[in-house]
Amino acid sequence: MKLILAVVQDKDSARLAQNLVKQGIRATKLASTGGFLHAGNSTFMIGTQDEQVDDVLRVIQASCRSREQVVTPMSPMGNQLESYVPYPVTVQVGGATVFVLDVAQFEQF
């Protein structure tokens, strides 16, 4: 058994949830916040059999896309002023960050 953790941008969250349901894949969705942009994300926890991992990954890949976003970096705290960039920069956001973990034991009560 595997546990799949998929961190996706909120813009892709509803589409992913809908596509998982269409495929009969059960998931738990948690609200989360990214550390770099401090923007809303959703983390999906999906427990699945080993042989279904590729199917789940295909649904995630088809549901989540990356995009460019212009952001203005936050002012740094402390003495890091020399590396602070005060103007907007374009960064790649979205897509999905996925972890596939082995499950040692599963219980449902």
C-alpha positions in Angstrom: 0.0 0.0 0.0 1.1 3.5 -0.7 0.3 7.0 0.6 0.4 9.7 -2.1 0.7 13.3 -0.8 0.0 15.8 -3.6 0.5 19.5 -2.9 -1.3 21.6 -5.6 -2.1 25.2 -6.1 -5.7 26.2 -5.0 -6.5 27.1 -8.6 -6.1 23.4 -9.5 -7.6 22.0 -6.4 -11.3 21.8 -7.4 -10.4 20.2 -10.8 -8.2 17.6 -9.2 -10.9 16.7 -6.6 -13.5 16.4 -9.3 -11.3 14.2 -11.5 -10.3 11.9 -8.5 -14.0 11.4 -7.8 -14.7 10.6 -11.4 -12.0 7.9 -11.3 -13.3 6.5 -8.0 -10.2 7.5 -6.1 -10.8 8.5 -2.5 -8.8 11.3 -1.1 -8.6 13.6 1.9 -8.0 17.3 1.1 -6.2 19.6 3.5 -5.8 23.3 3.3 -2.1 24.3 3.3 0.1 27.4 2.7 3.2 27.5 0.5 6.4 28.7 2.1 7.8 30.6 -0.8 4.8 32.7 -2.0 2.8 32.3 1.2 -0.2 31.4 -1.1 -3.0 29.0 -0.6 -2.4 25.4 -1.6 -4.3 22.1 -1.1 -2.6 18.9 0.1 -4.3 15.7 -1.0 -3.7 12.5 0.9 -4.5 9.5 -1.1 -4.1 5.9 0.1 -3.9 3.4 -2.7 -2.7 -0.1 -3.7 0.8 -0.3 -5.3 -0.6 -1.2 -8.7 -2.9 1.9 -8.8 -0.1 4.5 -8.1 0.5 5.2 -11.8 -3.3 5.7 -12.4 -3.5 8.2 -9.6 -0.4 10.1 -10.8 -1.9 10.4 -14.3 -5.0 12.0 -12.8 -2.9 14.4 -10.8 -0.8 15.3 -13.8 -3.8 15.8 -16.1 -5.5 18.0 -13.4 -2.7 20.3 -12.4 -0.8 22.7 -14.6 2.0 25.1 -14.0 1.8 28.8 -14.9 3.8 31.9 -14.6 2.9 34.5 -12.0 4.4 37.9 -11.2 5.2 38.4 -7.6 6.8 41.2 -5.5 9.1 39.6 -2.9 8.5 40.5 0.7 11.0 42.7 2.5 13.5 40.5 4.4 13.8 40.6 8.2 17.2 41.2 9.8 20.4 41.8 7.9 19.6 40.2 4.6 19.0 43.5 2.8 21.9 43.0 0.3 20.0 40.1 -1.3 16.6 41.7 -1.4 15.1 42.3 -4.8 12.6 45.2 -4.5 11.0 44.8 -7.9 8.4 42.2 -9.2 9.8 39.0 -10.6 8.1 36.2 -12.7 8.1 32.8 -11.1 6.7 29.4 -12.1 3.8 28.3 -9.9 1.3 25.5 -10.0 1.6 22.0 -11.1 1.9 19.5 -8.4 4.5 18.3 -5.9 3.9 14.7 -5.3 5.4 12.3 -2.7 4.7 8.5 -2.8 5.4 6.9 0.5 5.3 3.2 1.6 2.6 2.5 4.2 3.8 0.1 6.9 0.3 -0.5 8.3 -3.3 0.6 7.6 -6.2 0.5 10.0 -9.7 1.8 9.5 -12.0 2.0 12.5 
